[in-house]
């Protein structure tokens, strides 16, 4: 379902006859109370409380979605995480042979550089802005471990990477060895510390009972300013452009980026496909517009009318 993180989007969707989970107002009851939305704290301003989006509330949503992920995996469903600013230029799910499928690995993810303690050893990390999880008993165990770590760190990406990092180290708590290897065109493996930006090959690792794959940065880019015209034409499948073009910001808030910065990033790289009239549509027109807008942007999707 749709989750509303602030009052403004809640009210907008209600005018369009679309209901959502209002995380700033209601208690969305989950089976595990540690990850319930009741733990979300709205922004406080003096003695008043403002039901607006905050980085703190988003961090708690990240933890909650790990709980949802585990529940879906336990139900036997494979799961794809895809942030709303990860724009699909090609279908990664096509016929089970796409970028995000069990053919590629038990966990398949785009590349990130956070948490830094893992990136310093591996050269790159799993970015959960685009990730695939196969429903296996070991992946479920990893996600459960990641939940506990995320609760402590207040970040699901940190939790998942630390769960894998610790599993890779195993009993040797002092090891920092490379666990990923680059996959060449013949299927051979070349062990190497990863280069977040420059590797043009997928990287794979077997961590306990899970095959983990990181796709090349050019396939799912974060630093979109580093791409060439040829990259955009022939390599990029999903564009997840960072709002600051990967320039490290002074604060988490600046690094995370607000709506305006993310919107500007989409427009800068010509990924934004909504015209300015969409907010003014009447509710009986909104669903039809939404389907047509999505179909025009993502023609491979077969959406209900």
C-alpha positions in Angstrom: 0.0 0.0 0.0 0.9 3.7 -0.1 2.5 5.2 3.0 2.2 9.0 3.6 5.0 10.5 5.5 3.6 14.0 5.9 0.2 15.8 6.1 0.5 17.5 2.7 0.7 14.3 0.6 -2.0 12.7 2.8 -4.4 15.5 2.1 -3.5 15.6 -1.6 -4.2 11.9 -2.1 -7.4 12.0 -0.1 -8.7 14.7 -2.5 -8.0 12.2 -5.3 -9.9 9.4 -3.5 -6.6 7.5 -2.7 -6.2 6.3 0.8 -2.8 5.8 2.4 -1.2 4.8 5.7 -0.8 8.1 7.5 2.4 7.5 9.4 2.5 11.0 10.9 -0.9 10.5 12.4 -2.0 6.9 12.8 -0.5 3.8 14.4 0.1 1.3 11.6 0.2 -1.9 13.6 2.8 -4.4 12.5 3.3 -7.9 14.0 6.6 -6.8 15.5 6.0 -3.9 17.8 9.7 -2.8 17.6 9.1 -1.7 14.1 5.6 -0.1 14.5 4.9 3.2 13.0 3.8 4.4 16.5 7.5 4.9 17.2 7.6 7.7 14.6 8.0 11.1 16.2 6.8 14.2 14.3 9.0 17.3 14.1 8.6 19.4 17.3 8.8 23.2 17.1 8.6 24.8 20.5 5.5 23.5 22.2 3.8 22.6 18.9 4.1 19.5 16.8 4.3 19.8 13.0 3.2 16.7 11.1 5.8 17.2 8.4 8.4 14.9 6.9 11.7 14.7 8.8 14.9 12.7 8.3 14.2 11.0 11.6 10.8 9.8 10.4 12.3 8.5 7.1 15.0 6.7 9.1 12.3 4.9 11.0 10.4 4.0 7.8 13.6 2.4 6.6 13.6 0.2 9.6 9.9 -0.6 9.2 10.4 -1.7 5.6 12.9 -4.3 6.7 10.2 -5.8 8.8 7.9 -5.9 5.8 10.7 -7.4 3.7 11.1 -10.2 6.2 7.4 -10.9 6.3 7.1 -11.1 2.5 10.2 -13.4 2.2 8.7 -15.6 4.9 5.6 -15.9 2.8 7.7 -17.2 0.0 7.7 -14.1 -2.1 10.8 -12.6 -3.8 11.0 -8.8 -3.2 12.3 -5.8 -5.1 13.2 -2.5 -3.3 13.0 0.4 -5.7 13.1 4.0 -4.5 10.7 6.3 -6.2 13.6 8.3 -7.6 15.2 5.2 -9.1 13.8 5.7 -12.7 13.5 2.5 -14.7 14.7 3.1 -18.3 14.7 -0.7 -19.0 12.7 -3.4 -17.4 14.8 -5.2 -14.9 12.2 -7.9 -14.3 11.6 -9.1 -17.8 10.6 -12.8 -17.9 12.8 -13.7 -14.9 15.9 -13.0 -16.9 16.3 -9.3 -16.1 18.8 -7.5 -13.9 16.7 -8.3 -10.8 16.1 -12.0 -10.7 17.2 -15.2 -9.0 19.3 -16.0 -12.1 21.6 -13.2 -11.0 21.8 -14.0 -7.3 20.0 -14.4 -4.0 20.6 -10.7 -3.3 21.2 -8.3 -6.2 21.8 -4.6 -5.5 23.0 -1.4 -7.0 26.3 0.0 -5.7 26.6 2.5 -2.8 29.4 3.9 -0.7 27.6 3.8 2.6 28.2 2.6 5.3 31.8 3.9 4.9 33.3 1.3 7.2 32.2 -1.5 4.8 33.0 0.6 1.7 36.6 1.1 3.0 37.1 -2.7 3.0 35.0 -3.8 0.0 35.3 -0.7 -2.2 31.5 -0.5 -2.5 28.4 -1.4 -0.6 24.8 -2.5 -1.3 22.6 0.4 -2.1 19.0 -0.5 -1.0 17.5 2.2 -3.4 17.4 -0.7 -5.9 17.8 -4.3 -4.6 16.3 -7.8 -5.1 15.9 -10.4 -2.4 15.2 -14.0 -3.1 13.0 -15.9 -0.6 15.5 -18.4 0.9 15.9 -19.5 4.5 19.4 -18.0 4.7 18.3 -14.6 3.1 15.5 -14.5 5.7 18.1 -15.1 8.5 20.2 -12.3 7.1 17.3 -9.9 7.0 16.4 -10.7 10.6 20.0 -9.9 11.6 19.8 -6.7 9.5 16.6 -5.6 11.3 18.4 -5.7 14.7 21.4 -3.9 13.4 19.2 -1.3 11.6 17.3 -0.7 14.8 20.6 0.2 16.5 22.0 2.2 13.6 18.6 3.8 12.5 19.3 2.9 8.9 18.3 -0.2 6.9 21.2 0.1 4.4 23.7 0.1 7.3 21.9 -2.8 8.9 21.9 -5.0 5.7 25.5 -4.2 4.9 26.7 -4.9 8.4 24.8 -8.2 8.5 26.6 -9.3 5.3 29.9 -7.9 6.4 29.8 -9.8 9.7 28.7 -13.0 8.0 31.5 -12.7 5.5 34.1 -12.3 8.3 32.7 -15.3 10.1 34.8 -16.4 13.0 37.7 -14.3 12.0 36.6 -11.0 13.5 39.8 -9.2 12.4 39.6 -10.1 8.7 39.1 -7.4 6.2 39.7 -9.6 3.1 38.0 -9.0 -0.2 34.9 -11.1 -0.6 33.7 -9.9 -4.0 35.1 -10.9 -7.4 34.5 -9.3 -10.8 32.5 -11.4 -13.3 34.1 -11.4 -16.8 32.3 -12.1 -20.1 33.2 -15.8 -19.9 31.8 -16.3 -16.4 35.2 -16.3 -14.8 36.0 -14.5 -11.6 38.7 -12.0 -10.9 39.1 -11.3 -7.2 39.7 -7.6 -6.6 38.8 -4.7 -4.3 35.9 -3.0 -6.0 36.0 0.4 -7.6 32.6 2.0 -6.9 32.7 4.2 -10.1 35.0 2.5 -12.6 34.2 -1.2 -12.5 32.2 -2.1 -15.6 31.7 -5.7 -14.6 29.3 -7.1 -12.1 30.8 -8.2 -8.8 29.7 -11.4 -7.0 30.4 -13.0 -3.7 29.2 -16.1 -1.9 28.6 -15.2 1.7 27.6 -18.3 3.6 24.6 -19.7 1.7 23.8 -16.5 -0.3 25.1 -15.5 -3.7 25.3 -11.7 -3.6 25.7 -9.6 -6.7 26.5 -5.8 -7.1 25.7 -4.5 -10.5 28.1 -2.0 -12.2 27.7 1.7 -11.3 27.1 2.5 -15.0 24.1 0.2 -15.1 22.4 1.7 -12.0 24.2 5.0 -11.5 24.1 7.2 -8.4 26.7 9.7 -9.6 25.0 10.5 -12.8 27.4 13.4 -13.6 30.1 10.7 -14.1 28.3 9.1 -17.1 29.2 9.5 -20.7 26.7 9.9 -23.5 27.4 6.4 -24.6 26.7 5.2 -21.0 23.2 6.8 -21.2 22.5 5.4 -24.6 23.6 1.8 -24.2 24.4 0.9 -20.6 22.1 2.7 -18.1 19.1 0.5 -17.1 17.9 2.3 -14.0 18.9 5.9 -13.1 19.1 6.6 -9.4 20.7 10.0 -9.5 22.0 11.3 -6.2 20.6 14.8 -5.5 24.0 16.3 -4.9 25.8 14.3 -7.6 27.6 12.3 -4.9 29.2 15.4 -3.3 29.5 14.6 0.4 27.3 17.0 2.3 27.9 18.5 5.7 24.9 16.9 7.3 22.7 13.8 6.9 19.8 16.1 6.0 21.8 17.7 3.1 23.1 14.4 1.9 19.7 12.8 1.9 18.2 15.7 -0.1 14.8 17.2 0.1 12.0 17.0 -2.5 13.3 20.1 -4.4 16.8 18.7 -4.7 15.6 15.3 -5.9 13.2 16.8 -8.3 16.0 19.1 -9.7 18.2 16.0 -10.2 15.5 14.3 -12.2 15.0 17.3 -14.4 18.7 17.9 -14.8 19.1 14.4 -16.4 15.8 14.6 -18.3 14.3 11.8 -16.3 11.2 13.6 -15.0 8.2 12.9 -17.1 5.3 14.7 -15.4 3.9 18.0 -16.7 2.8 20.8 -14.4 -0.9 20.1 -14.7 -1.1 16.8 -12.8 -1.9 18.4 -9.4 -5.0 20.2 -10.8 -6.7 17.1 -12.2 -10.1 16.1 -10.7 -10.3 12.9 -8.8 -12.2 11.1 -11.7 -9.4 12.1 -14.1 -6.5 11.3 -11.8 -6.3 7.5 -12.1 -6.5 7.7 -15.9 -3.8 10.3 -16.0 -1.6 8.2 -13.6 -1.9 5.1 -15.8 -1.2 7.0 -19.0 1.7 9.0 -17.5 3.3 5.8 -16.2 2.7 4.0 -19.6 4.3 6.9 -21.5 7.3 6.9 -19.2 7.7 3.2 -18.8 6.2 1.6 -21.9 7.2 -1.9 -20.9 4.8 -1.9 -18.0 1.4 -3.3 -18.5 -0.8 -1.3 -16.2 -4.5 -1.8 -15.4 -6.9 0.7 -16.9 
